[in-house]
Amino acid sequence: MTRMCSRLVARGQVVRKPSALDRREVVIELTPQGQGLVDEVMDKRRRDINAIVRSMTPEDRDRVVSALELFAQAADESDPTAPDVEAVTARVNAIAPPA
């Protein structure tokens, strides 16, 4: 982990800062350059996923939504970090509206 962080620091993508809470800890923060890279990667990923979803039949999209609902239930929706199933369904339908 330290080597990976050192490489990211050398590339100007993150900075290390001492923790305000515990002097044994180091906080790693994205730089604007690092945030730009994250944004680029996320945008490409969204475009790729959108293209895949658009290429699916409405029936296949319905199956994917059902599978995601099952996955969310198995992951315990009571977890506040779990994805909102309705939001996922709405997003899939916004990419490729049901026929």
Backbone torsions as a table, in degrees:
resi	resn	phi	psi	omega
1	MET	NA	-41.5	-178.6
2	THR	-62.4	-42.6	179.2
3	ARG	-63.3	-41.7	179.5
4	MET	-62.2	-44.9	179.3
5	CYS	-63.7	-39.1	178.6
6	SER	-61.5	-40.0	177.6
7	ARG	-65.0	-41.6	179.1
8	LEU	-66.2	-37.0	176.1
9	VAL	-63.9	-45.6	-179.7
10	ALA	-61.3	-32.3	178.8
11	ARG	-82.7	-6.3	-179.8
12	GLY	78.5	20.0	-177.1
13	GLN	-94.7	-23.0	175.0
14	VAL	-139.8	161.7	172.1
15	VAL	-126.9	149.2	175.1
16	ARG	-98.7	137.6	177.0
17	LYS	-135.5	146.0	176.1
18	PRO	-67.8	145.2	178.1
19	SER	-71.7	138.1	176.7
20	ALA	-76.7	-17.7	-175.1
21	LEU	-98.4	-31.4	-173.4
22	ASP	-148.0	116.3	-175.5
23	ARG	-67.5	-11.9	176.3
24	ARG	-80.5	-13.6	-176.6
25	GLU	-101.5	154.1	174.2
26	VAL	-125.0	133.7	178.6
27	VAL	-95.9	132.5	177.3
28	ILE	-106.2	125.5	179.4
29	GLU	-124.5	143.4	175.1
30	LEU	-69.3	141.1	170.3
31	THR	-86.8	169.0	174.3
32	PRO	-55.3	-38.0	177.6
33	GLN	-63.9	-43.0	178.7
34	GLY	-65.3	-40.6	177.8
35	GLN	-64.3	-37.1	177.0
36	GLY	-61.7	-41.7	178.4
37	LEU	-64.8	-43.5	177.7
38	VAL	-59.9	-44.3	179.5
39	ASP	-61.3	-42.6	178.1
40	GLU	-60.6	-46.8	-178.6
41	VAL	-63.3	-44.6	-179.9
42	MET	-64.5	-40.5	178.4
43	ASP	-62.5	-44.2	178.5
44	LYS	-62.7	-42.0	179.7
45	ARG	-62.1	-42.9	178.1
46	ARG	-62.9	-43.2	178.7
47	ARG	-61.8	-43.3	179.7
48	ASP	-62.9	-44.6	179.2
49	ILE	-65.0	-41.8	177.7
50	ASN	-59.0	-43.0	179.7
51	ALA	-63.3	-40.8	179.2
52	ILE	-64.4	-46.8	-178.3
53	VAL	-63.4	-41.4	179.2
54	ARG	-62.4	-30.5	-177.8
55	SER	-79.0	-9.7	-177.4
56	MET	-83.9	151.3	173.6
57	THR	-72.3	158.4	176.7
58	PRO	-56.3	-36.4	179.8
59	GLU	-64.8	-42.8	179.1
60	ASP	-65.9	-38.8	177.2
61	ARG	-61.3	-41.8	178.2
62	ASP	-60.5	-40.5	178.9
63	ARG	-65.0	-39.3	178.3
64	VAL	-63.7	-45.0	178.9
65	VAL	-60.2	-44.2	178.5
66	SER	-61.5	-42.6	178.7
67	ALA	-63.7	-39.6	178.1
68	LEU	-66.0	-36.3	176.3
69	GLU	-63.2	-44.5	177.3
70	LEU	-61.7	-41.9	179.2
71	PHE	-61.5	-44.8	179.8
72	ALA	-62.8	-39.9	178.0
73	GLN	-64.9	-43.2	179.7
74	ALA	-65.5	-29.9	-179.9
75	ALA	-83.0	-0.8	178.8
76	ASP	72.4	93.1	-178.9
77	GLU	-61.2	-16.1	178.8
78	SER	-70.1	-13.4	176.1
79	ASP	-68.5	122.6	-177.3
80	PRO	-64.5	-16.7	178.8
81	THR	-92.3	-4.2	-179.5
82	ALA	-69.3	148.4	-179.8
83	PRO	-67.8	146.4	176.4
84	ASP	-79.4	114.8	-174.6
85	VAL	-59.4	-42.3	-180.0
86	GLU	-63.4	-38.0	178.6
87	ALA	-65.9	-40.3	177.9
88	VAL	-63.9	-45.5	179.5
89	THR	-60.5	-45.5	-179.8
90	ALA	-62.6	-39.2	-179.7
91	ARG	-66.6	-43.4	177.5
92	VAL	-61.8	-43.6	-180.0
93	ASN	-68.3	-28.7	177.4
94	ALA	-71.3	-34.4	179.2
95	ILE	-69.2	-47.4	-178.4
96	ALA	-141.2	92.0	-176.7
97	PRO	-55.3	144.5	178.5
98	PRO	-59.5	147.3	-179.0
99	ALA	-72.2	NA	NA
